[in-house]
Amino acid sequence: MKPGILLNTNAPEPSWNALRLGNQALSRGNEVKIFPLGSGVEVPGRFDRAFSCIWIPG
């Protein structure tokens, strides 16, 4: 399966949940693509203590 995730927010919790979903799919052997749209393009530069993620572009 090749899920695509549309990330259209830079709010910490929904962004974190979208990245967690992508990570879970990757761990099960799927190929995942994340498409940041709108304010979602700011997610790689954001940091929140409660919802910390590492963004690795690729």
PDB file of N, CA, C, O and CB in Angstrom:
ATOM      1  N   MET A   1       0.850  -1.167   0.000  1.00  0.00           N
ATOM      2  CA  MET A   1       0.000   0.000   0.000  1.00  0.00           C
ATOM      3  C   MET A   1       0.899   1.235   0.000  1.00  0.00           C
ATOM      4  O   MET A   1       1.990   1.210   0.571  1.00  0.00           O
ATOM      5  CB  MET A   1      -0.969  -0.005   1.224  1.00  0.00           C
ATOM      6  N   LYS A   2       0.447   2.309  -0.636  1.00  0.00           N
ATOM      7  CA  LYS A   2       1.195   3.562  -0.700  1.00  0.00           C
ATOM      8  C   LYS A   2       0.301   4.717  -0.238  1.00  0.00           C
ATOM      9  O   LYS A   2      -0.229   5.464  -1.061  1.00  0.00           O
ATOM     10  CB  LYS A   2       1.724   3.818  -2.142  1.00  0.00           C
ATOM     11  N   PRO A   3       0.134   4.858   1.093  1.00  0.00           N
ATOM     12  CA  PRO A   3      -0.729   5.938   1.567  1.00  0.00           C
ATOM     13  C   PRO A   3      -0.092   7.311   1.368  1.00  0.00           C
ATOM     14  O   PRO A   3       1.125   7.471   1.463  1.00  0.00           O
ATOM     15  CB  PRO A   3      -1.060   5.734   3.036  1.00  0.00           C
ATOM     16  N   GLY A   4      -0.934   8.284   1.092  1.00  0.00           N
ATOM     17  CA  GLY A   4      -0.524   9.682   1.017  1.00  0.00           C
ATOM     18  C   GLY A   4      -1.228  10.441   2.119  1.00  0.00           C
ATOM     19  O   GLY A   4      -2.423  10.247   2.344  1.00  0.00           O
ATOM     20  N   ILE A   5      -0.503  11.301   2.806  1.00  0.00           N
ATOM     21  CA  ILE A   5      -1.071  12.077   3.908  1.00  0.00           C
ATOM     22  C   ILE A   5      -1.019  13.547   3.526  1.00  0.00           C
ATOM     23  O   ILE A   5       0.051  14.081   3.234  1.00  0.00           O
ATOM     24  CB  ILE A   5      -0.305  11.815   5.250  1.00  0.00           C
ATOM     25  N   LEU A   6      -2.170  14.196   3.530  1.00  0.00           N
ATOM     26  CA  LEU A   6      -2.251  15.632   3.280  1.00  0.00           C
ATOM     27  C   LEU A   6      -2.169  16.342   4.622  1.00  0.00           C
ATOM     28  O   LEU A   6      -3.022  16.140   5.487  1.00  0.00           O
ATOM     29  CB  LEU A   6      -3.567  16.012   2.513  1.00  0.00           C
ATOM     30  N   LEU A   7      -1.169  17.155   4.796  1.00  0.00           N
ATOM     31  CA  LEU A   7      -0.963  17.869   6.048  1.00  0.00           C
ATOM     32  C   LEU A   7      -1.232  19.344   5.795  1.00  0.00           C
ATOM     33  O   LEU A   7      -0.423  20.037   5.179  1.00  0.00           O
ATOM     34  CB  LEU A   7       0.481  17.643   6.605  1.00  0.00           C
ATOM     35  N   ASN A   8      -2.390  19.822   6.281  1.00  0.00           N
ATOM     36  CA  ASN A   8      -2.843  21.168   5.967  1.00  0.00           C
ATOM     37  C   ASN A   8      -2.932  22.052   7.211  1.00  0.00           C
ATOM     38  O   ASN A   8      -3.697  23.017   7.231  1.00  0.00           O
ATOM     39  CB  ASN A   8      -4.189  21.111   5.279  1.00  0.00           C
ATOM     40  N   THR A   9      -2.158  21.729   8.243  1.00  0.00           N
ATOM     41  CA  THR A   9      -2.166  22.535   9.462  1.00  0.00           C
ATOM     42  C   THR A   9      -0.787  22.517  10.086  1.00  0.00           C
ATOM     43  O   THR A   9      -0.022  21.572   9.893  1.00  0.00           O
ATOM     44  CB  THR A   9      -3.221  22.020  10.464  1.00  0.00           C
ATOM     45  N   ASN A  10      -0.470  23.550  10.829  1.00  0.00           N
ATOM     46  CA  ASN A  10       0.779  23.548  11.576  1.00  0.00           C
ATOM     47  C   ASN A  10       0.518  23.440  13.072  1.00  0.00           C
ATOM     48  O   ASN A  10       1.434  23.610  13.878  1.00  0.00           O
ATOM     49  CB  ASN A  10       1.585  24.808  11.271  1.00  0.00           C
ATOM     50  N   ALA A  11      -0.727  23.157  13.447  1.00  0.00           N
ATOM     51  CA  ALA A  11      -1.066  22.957  14.855  1.00  0.00           C
ATOM     52  C   ALA A  11      -0.332  21.707  15.354  1.00  0.00           C
ATOM     53  O   ALA A  11      -0.298  20.696  14.653  1.00  0.00           O
ATOM     54  CB  ALA A  11      -2.623  22.818  15.053  1.00  0.00           C
ATOM     55  N   PRO A  12       0.248  21.763  16.541  1.00  0.00           N
ATOM     56  CA  PRO A  12       1.094  20.666  17.007  1.00  0.00           C
ATOM     57  C   PRO A  12       0.420  19.292  17.067  1.00  0.00           C
ATOM     58  O   PRO A  12       0.961  18.321  16.539  1.00  0.00           O
ATOM     59  CB  PRO A  12       1.604  20.998  18.348  1.00  0.00           C
ATOM     60  N   GLU A  13      -0.745  19.197  17.699  1.00  0.00           N
ATOM     61  CA  GLU A  13      -1.341  17.872  17.898  1.00  0.00           C
ATOM     62  C   GLU A  13      -1.779  17.195  16.594  1.00  0.00           C
ATOM     63  O   GLU A  13      -1.422  16.036  16.385  1.00  0.00           O
ATOM     64  CB  GLU A  13      -2.528  17.988  18.818  1.00  0.00           C
ATOM     65  N   PRO A  14      -2.533  17.857  15.706  1.00  0.00           N
ATOM     66  CA  PRO A  14      -2.905  17.175  14.458  1.00  0.00           C
ATOM     67  C   PRO A  14      -1.694  16.838  13.581  1.00  0.00           C
ATOM     68  O   PRO A  14      -1.679  15.802  12.916  1.00  0.00           O
ATOM     69  CB  PRO A  14      -3.874  18.041  13.670  1.00  0.00           C
ATOM     70  N   SER A  15      -0.686  17.706  13.578  1.00  0.00           N
ATOM     71  CA  SER A  15       0.527  17.425  12.802  1.00  0.00           C
ATOM     72  C   SER A  15       1.238  16.200  13.352  1.00  0.00           C
ATOM     73  O   SER A  15       1.675  15.330  12.598  1.00  0.00           O
ATOM     74  CB  SER A  15       1.475  18.638  12.815  1.00  0.00           C
ATOM     75  N   TRP A  16       1.347  16.143  14.661  1.00  0.00           N
ATOM     76  CA  TRP A  16       1.998  15.016  15.324  1.00  0.00           C
ATOM     77  C   TRP A  16       1.251  13.725  15.015  1.00  0.00           C
ATOM     78  O   TRP A  16       1.872  12.701  14.731  1.00  0.00           O
ATOM     79  CB  TRP A  16       2.070  15.246  16.847  1.00  0.00           C
ATOM     80  N   ASN A  17      -0.067  13.766  15.068  1.00  0.00           N
ATOM     81  CA  ASN A  17      -0.863  12.572  14.775  1.00  0.00           C
ATOM     82  C   ASN A  17      -0.689  12.122  13.329  1.00  0.00           C
ATOM     83  O   ASN A  17      -0.620  10.922  13.062  1.00  0.00           O
ATOM     84  CB  ASN A  17      -2.339  12.839  15.061  1.00  0.00           C
ATOM     85  N   ALA A  18      -0.618  13.065  12.393  1.00  0.00           N
ATOM     86  CA  ALA A  18      -0.412  12.711  10.980  1.00  0.00           C
ATOM     87  C   ALA A  18       0.950  12.057  10.793  1.00  0.00           C
ATOM     88  O   ALA A  18       1.069  11.069  10.068  1.00  0.00           O
ATOM     89  CB  ALA A  18      -0.530  13.963  10.076  1.00  0.00           C
ATOM     90  N   LEU A  19       1.982  12.600  11.443  1.00  0.00           N
ATOM     91  CA  LEU A  19       3.310  12.016  11.325  1.00  0.00           C
ATOM     92  C   LEU A  19       3.394  10.665  12.025  1.00  0.00           C
ATOM     93  O   LEU A  19       4.109   9.773  11.567  1.00  0.00           O
ATOM     94  CB  LEU A  19       4.349  12.962  11.895  1.00  0.00           C
ATOM     95  N   ARG A  20       2.674  10.507  13.126  1.00  0.00           N
ATOM     96  CA  ARG A  20       2.613   9.200  13.794  1.00  0.00           C
ATOM     97  C   ARG A  20       1.963   8.161  12.899  1.00  0.00           C
ATOM     98  O   ARG A  20       2.423   7.021  12.833  1.00  0.00           O
ATOM     99  CB  ARG A  20       1.842   9.305  15.115  1.00  0.00           C
ATOM    100  N   LEU A  21       0.888   8.549  12.204  1.00  0.00           N
ATOM    101  CA  LEU A  21       0.208   7.652  11.271  1.00  0.00           C
ATOM    102  C   LEU A  21       1.167   7.229  10.157  1.00  0.00           C
ATOM    103  O   LEU A  21       1.232   6.052   9.802  1.00  0.00           O
ATOM    104  CB  LEU A  21      -1.049   8.335  10.675  1.00  0.00           C
ATOM    105  N   GLY A  22       1.905   8.190   9.612  1.00  0.00           N
ATOM    106  CA  GLY A  22       2.881   7.875   8.583  1.00  0.00           C
ATOM    107  C   GLY A  22       3.975   6.954   9.087  1.00  0.00           C
ATOM    108  O   GLY A  22       4.385   6.029   8.386  1.00  0.00           O
ATOM    109  N   ASN A  23       4.448   7.201  10.292  1.00  0.00           N
ATOM    110  CA  ASN A  23       5.484   6.366  10.881  1.00  0.00           C
ATOM    111  C   ASN A  23       4.986   4.938  11.099  1.00  0.00           C
ATOM    112  O   ASN A  23       5.720   3.977  10.868  1.00  0.00           O
ATOM    113  CB  ASN A  23       5.958   6.968  12.203  1.00  0.00           C
ATOM    114  N   GLN A  24       3.748   4.804  11.541  1.00  0.00           N
ATOM    115  CA  GLN A  24       3.162   3.472  11.745  1.00  0.00           C
ATOM    116  C   GLN A  24       3.073   2.710  10.423  1.00  0.00           C
ATOM    117  O   GLN A  24       3.369   1.517  10.364  1.00  0.00           O
ATOM    118  CB  GLN A  24       1.761   3.588  12.384  1.00  0.00           C
ATOM    119  N   ALA A  25       2.662   3.412   9.366  1.00  0.00           N
ATOM    120  CA  ALA A  25       2.574   2.780   8.048  1.00  0.00           C
ATOM    121  C   ALA A  25       3.959   2.366   7.558  1.00  0.00           C
ATOM    122  O   ALA A  25       4.115   1.292   6.976  1.00  0.00           O
ATOM    123  CB  ALA A  25       1.912   3.733   7.033  1.00  0.00           C
ATOM    124  N   LEU A  26       4.975   3.221   7.791  1.00  0.00           N
ATOM    125  CA  LEU A  26       6.343   2.870   7.400  1.00  0.00           C
ATOM    126  C   LEU A  26       6.830   1.632   8.139  1.00  0.00           C
ATOM    127  O   LEU A  26       7.485   0.770   7.553  1.00  0.00           O
ATOM    128  CB  LEU A  26       7.291   4.040   7.665  1.00  0.00           C
ATOM    129  N   SER A  27       6.510   1.546   9.422  1.00  0.00           N
ATOM    130  CA  SER A  27       6.964   0.404  10.217  1.00  0.00           C
ATOM    131  C   SER A  27       6.325  -0.901   9.770  1.00  0.00           C
ATOM    132  O   SER A  27       6.833  -1.978  10.081  1.00  0.00           O
ATOM    133  CB  SER A  27       6.666   0.638  11.680  1.00  0.00           C
ATOM    134  N   ARG A  28       5.222  -0.814   9.047  1.00  0.00           N
ATOM    135  CA  ARG A  28       4.554  -2.017   8.521  1.00  0.00           C
ATOM    136  C   ARG A  28       4.937  -2.297   7.070  1.00  0.00           C
ATOM    137  O   ARG A  28       4.305  -3.113   6.399  1.00  0.00           O
ATOM    138  CB  ARG A  28       3.037  -1.867   8.630  1.00  0.00           C
ATOM    139  N   GLY A  29       5.972  -1.616   6.596  1.00  0.00           N
ATOM    140  CA  GLY A  29       6.493  -1.900   5.274  1.00  0.00           C
ATOM    141  C   GLY A  29       5.832  -1.150   4.130  1.00  0.00           C
ATOM    142  O   GLY A  29       6.041  -1.503   2.970  1.00  0.00           O
ATOM    143  N   ASN A  30       5.048  -0.133   4.421  1.00  0.00           N
ATOM    144  CA  ASN A  30       4.394   0.653   3.381  1.00  0.00           C
ATOM    145  C   ASN A  30       5.277   1.823   2.956  1.00  0.00           C
ATOM    146  O   ASN A  30       6.152   2.255   3.707  1.00  0.00           O
ATOM    147  CB  ASN A  30       3.030   1.163   3.870  1.00  0.00           C
ATOM    148  N   GLU A  31       5.044   2.326   1.764  1.00  0.00           N
ATOM    149  CA  GLU A  31       5.715   3.530   1.281  1.00  0.00           C
ATOM    150  C   GLU A  31       4.763   4.692   1.534  1.00  0.00           C
ATOM    151  O   GLU A  31       3.622   4.664   1.073  1.00  0.00           O
ATOM    152  CB  GLU A  31       6.106   3.416  -0.253  1.00  0.00           C
ATOM    153  N   VAL A  32       5.212   5.708   2.257  1.00  0.00           N
ATOM    154  CA  VAL A  32       4.349   6.826   2.655  1.00  0.00           C
ATOM    155  C   VAL A  32       4.855   8.119   2.038  1.00  0.00           C
ATOM    156  O   VAL A  32       6.060   8.370   1.996  1.00  0.00           O
ATOM    157  CB  VAL A  32       4.287   6.954   4.195  1.00  0.00           C
ATOM    158  N   LYS A  33       3.928   8.935   1.561  1.00  0.00           N
ATOM    159  CA  LYS A  33       4.264  10.279   1.083  1.00  0.00           C
ATOM    160  C   LYS A  33       3.415  11.269   1.863  1.00  0.00           C
ATOM    161  O   LYS A  33       2.210  11.081   2.030  1.00  0.00           O
ATOM    162  CB  LYS A  33       4.027  10.424  -0.469  1.00  0.00           C
ATOM    163  N   ILE A  34       4.063  12.326   2.338  1.00  0.00           N
ATOM    164  CA  ILE A  34       3.362  13.384   3.061  1.00  0.00           C
ATOM    165  C   ILE A  34       3.400  14.631   2.189  1.00  0.00           C
ATOM    166  O   ILE A  34       4.458  15.051   1.721  1.00  0.00           O
ATOM    167  CB  ILE A  34       4.006  13.651   4.476  1.00  0.00           C
ATOM    168  N   PHE A  35       2.233  15.209   1.983  1.00  0.00           N
ATOM    169  CA  PHE A  35       2.091  16.401   1.160  1.00  0.00           C
ATOM    170  C   PHE A  35       1.689  17.573   2.045  1.00  0.00           C
ATOM    171  O   PHE A  35       0.516  17.682   2.403  1.00  0.00           O
ATOM    172  CB  PHE A  35       1.050  16.179   0.031  1.00  0.00           C
ATOM    173  N   PRO A  36       2.623  18.459   2.414  1.00  0.00           N
ATOM    174  CA  PRO A  36       2.248  19.628   3.205  1.00  0.00           C
ATOM    175  C   PRO A  36       1.588  20.691   2.323  1.00  0.00           C
ATOM    176  O   PRO A  36       2.111  21.056   1.270  1.00  0.00           O
ATOM    177  CB  PRO A  36       3.481  20.214   3.914  1.00  0.00           C
ATOM    178  N   LEU A  37       0.453  21.168   2.767  1.00  0.00           N
ATOM    179  CA  LEU A  37      -0.301  22.196   2.054  1.00  0.00           C
ATOM    180  C   LEU A  37      -0.585  23.352   3.011  1.00  0.00           C
ATOM    181  O   LEU A  37      -0.629  23.157   4.226  1.00  0.00           O
ATOM    182  CB  LEU A  37      -1.630  21.616   1.470  1.00  0.00           C
ATOM    183  N   GLY A  38      -0.774  24.541   2.471  1.00  0.00           N
ATOM    184  CA  GLY A  38      -1.140  25.698   3.302  1.00  0.00           C
ATOM    185  C   GLY A  38      -0.163  25.898   4.442  1.00  0.00           C
ATOM    186  O   GLY A  38       1.049  25.946   4.229  1.00  0.00           O
ATOM    187  N   SER A  39      -0.688  26.014   5.653  1.00  0.00           N
ATOM    188  CA  SER A  39       0.178  26.221   6.812  1.00  0.00           C
ATOM    189  C   SER A  39       0.946  24.952   7.193  1.00  0.00           C
ATOM    190  O   SER A  39       1.845  25.000   8.033  1.00  0.00           O
ATOM    191  CB  SER A  39      -0.648  26.697   7.998  1.00  0.00           C
ATOM    192  N   GLY A  40       0.598  23.823   6.581  1.00  0.00           N
ATOM    193  CA  GLY A  40       1.321  22.577   6.837  1.00  0.00           C
ATOM    194  C   GLY A  40       2.778  22.620   6.394  1.00  0.00           C
ATOM    195  O   GLY A  40       3.591  21.818   6.854  1.00  0.00           O
ATOM    196  N   VAL A  41       3.116  23.560   5.495  1.00  0.00           N
ATOM    197  CA  VAL A  41       4.511  23.671   5.053  1.00  0.00           C
ATOM    198  C   VAL A  41       5.416  24.191   6.172  1.00  0.00           C
ATOM    199  O   VAL A  41       6.640  24.110   6.059  1.00  0.00           O
ATOM    200  CB  VAL A  41       4.607  24.596   3.833  1.00  0.00           C
ATOM    201  N   GLU A  42       4.834  24.721   7.246  1.00  0.00           N
ATOM    202  CA  GLU A  42       5.615  25.224   8.371  1.00  0.00           C
ATOM    203  C   GLU A  42       5.972  24.135   9.377  1.00  0.00           C
ATOM    204  O   GLU A  42       6.769  24.373  10.285  1.00  0.00           O
ATOM    205  CB  GLU A  42       4.857  26.322   9.066  1.00  0.00           C
ATOM    206  N   VAL A  43       5.401  22.959   9.232  1.00  0.00           N
ATOM    207  CA  VAL A  43       5.611  21.890  10.217  1.00  0.00           C
ATOM    208  C   VAL A  43       7.078  21.521  10.396  1.00  0.00           C
ATOM    209  O   VAL A  43       7.500  21.344  11.539  1.00  0.00           O
ATOM    210  CB  VAL A  43       4.837  20.662   9.812  1.00  0.00           C
ATOM    211  N   PRO A  44       7.888  21.391   9.337  1.00  0.00           N
ATOM    212  CA  PRO A  44       9.284  21.012   9.566  1.00  0.00           C
ATOM    213  C   PRO A  44      10.056  21.986  10.445  1.00  0.00           C
ATOM    214  O   PRO A  44      11.020  21.576  11.092  1.00  0.00           O
ATOM    215  CB  PRO A  44       9.984  20.882   8.258  1.00  0.00           C
ATOM    216  N   GLY A  45       9.679  23.237  10.493  1.00  0.00           N
ATOM    217  CA  GLY A  45      10.394  24.219  11.293  1.00  0.00           C
ATOM    218  C   GLY A  45       9.816  24.438  12.674  1.00  0.00           C
ATOM    219  O   GLY A  45      10.351  25.243  13.437  1.00  0.00           O
ATOM    220  N   ARG A  46       8.741  23.751  13.021  1.00  0.00           N
ATOM    221  CA  ARG A  46       8.093  23.961  14.312  1.00  0.00           C
ATOM    222  C   ARG A  46       8.593  22.958  15.341  1.00  0.00           C
ATOM    223  O   ARG A  46       9.002  21.847  15.003  1.00  0.00           O
ATOM    224  CB  ARG A  46       6.575  23.858  14.171  1.00  0.00           C
ATOM    225  N   PHE A  47       8.551  23.371  16.601  1.00  0.00           N
ATOM    226  CA  PHE A  47       8.872  22.465  17.695  1.00  0.00           C
ATOM    227  C   PHE A  47       7.909  22.744  18.836  1.00  0.00           C
ATOM    228  O   PHE A  47       7.656  23.899  19.179  1.00  0.00           O
ATOM    229  CB  PHE A  47      10.355  22.627  18.156  1.00  0.00           C
ATOM    230  N   ASP A  48       7.383  21.703  19.410  1.00  0.00           N
ATOM    231  CA  ASP A  48       6.478  21.817  20.544  1.00  0.00           C
ATOM    232  C   ASP A  48       6.911  20.771  21.563  1.00  0.00           C
ATOM    233  O   ASP A  48       7.106  19.609  21.206  1.00  0.00           O
ATOM    234  CB  ASP A  48       4.969  21.623  20.113  1.00  0.00           C
ATOM    235  N   ARG A  49       7.064  21.160  22.814  1.00  0.00           N
ATOM    236  CA  ARG A  49       7.558  20.222  23.832  1.00  0.00           C
ATOM    237  C   ARG A  49       6.662  19.001  24.009  1.00  0.00           C
ATOM    238  O   ARG A  49       7.162  17.895  24.216  1.00  0.00           O
ATOM    239  CB  ARG A  49       7.695  20.933  25.157  1.00  0.00           C
ATOM    240  N   ALA A  50       5.352  19.185  23.930  1.00  0.00           N
ATOM    241  CA  ALA A  50       4.428  18.069  24.147  1.00  0.00           C
ATOM    242  C   ALA A  50       4.373  17.120  22.952  1.00  0.00           C
ATOM    243  O   ALA A  50       4.148  15.922  23.124  1.00  0.00           O
ATOM    244  CB  ALA A  50       3.036  18.599  24.440  1.00  0.00           C
ATOM    245  N   PHE A  51       4.577  17.644  21.743  1.00  0.00           N
ATOM    246  CA  PHE A  51       4.458  16.842  20.528  1.00  0.00           C
ATOM    247  C   PHE A  51       5.735  16.982  19.709  1.00  0.00           C
ATOM    248  O   PHE A  51       5.751  17.660  18.683  1.00  0.00           O
ATOM    249  CB  PHE A  51       3.217  17.270  19.694  1.00  0.00           C
ATOM    250  N   SER A  52       6.794  16.341  20.165  1.00  0.00           N
ATOM    251  CA  SER A  52       8.065  16.481  19.451  1.00  0.00           C
ATOM    252  C   SER A  52       8.196  15.433  18.355  1.00  0.00           C
ATOM    253  O   SER A  52       7.922  14.252  18.568  1.00  0.00           O
ATOM    254  CB  SER A  52       9.241  16.372  20.426  1.00  0.00           C
ATOM    255  N   CYS A  53       8.614  15.876  17.201  1.00  0.00           N
ATOM    256  CA  CYS A  53       8.825  15.004  16.042  1.00  0.00           C
ATOM    257  C   CYS A  53      10.118  15.424  15.360  1.00  0.00           C
ATOM    258  O   CYS A  53      10.550  16.572  15.459  1.00  0.00           O
ATOM    259  CB  CYS A  53       7.616  15.071  15.043  1.00  0.00           C
ATOM    260  N   ILE A  54      10.712  14.487  14.678  1.00  0.00           N
ATOM    261  CA  ILE A  54      11.877  14.799  13.860  1.00  0.00           C
ATOM    262  C   ILE A  54      11.451  14.679  12.404  1.00  0.00           C
ATOM    263  O   ILE A  54      10.959  13.632  11.984  1.00  0.00           O
ATOM    264  CB  ILE A  54      13.092  13.850  14.186  1.00  0.00           C
ATOM    265  N   TRP A  55      11.632  15.718  11.654  1.00  0.00           N
ATOM    266  CA  TRP A  55      11.244  15.743  10.239  1.00  0.00           C
ATOM    267  C   TRP A  55      12.487  15.466   9.413  1.00  0.00           C
ATOM    268  O   TRP A  55      13.447  16.236   9.458  1.00  0.00           O
ATOM    269  CB  TRP A  55      10.592  17.118   9.837  1.00  0.00           C
ATOM    270  N   ILE A  56      12.480  14.382   8.664  1.00  0.00           N
ATOM    271  CA  ILE A  56      13.601  14.028   7.801  1.00  0.00           C
ATOM    272  C   ILE A  56      13.117  14.105   6.367  1.00  0.00           C
ATOM    273  O   ILE A  56      12.413  13.208   5.903  1.00  0.00           O
ATOM    274  CB  ILE A  56      14.165  12.604   8.135  1.00  0.00           C
ATOM    275  N   PRO A  57      13.487  15.175   5.650  1.00  0.00           N
ATOM    276  CA  PRO A  57      13.017  15.295   4.260  1.00  0.00           C
ATOM    277  C   PRO A  57      13.640  14.210   3.388  1.00  0.00           C
ATOM    278  O   PRO A  57      14.770  13.772   3.601  1.00  0.00           O
ATOM    279  CB  PRO A  57      13.353  16.693   3.688  1.00  0.00           C
ATOM    280  N   GLY A  58      12.865  13.802   2.411  1.00  0.00           N
ATOM    281  CA  GLY A  58      13.433  12.786   1.534  1.00  0.00           C
ATOM    282  C   GLY A  58      12.507  12.241   0.528  1.00  0.00           C
ATOM    283  O   GLY A  58      12.891  11.377  -0.261  1.00  0.00           O
TER     284      GLY A  58
END
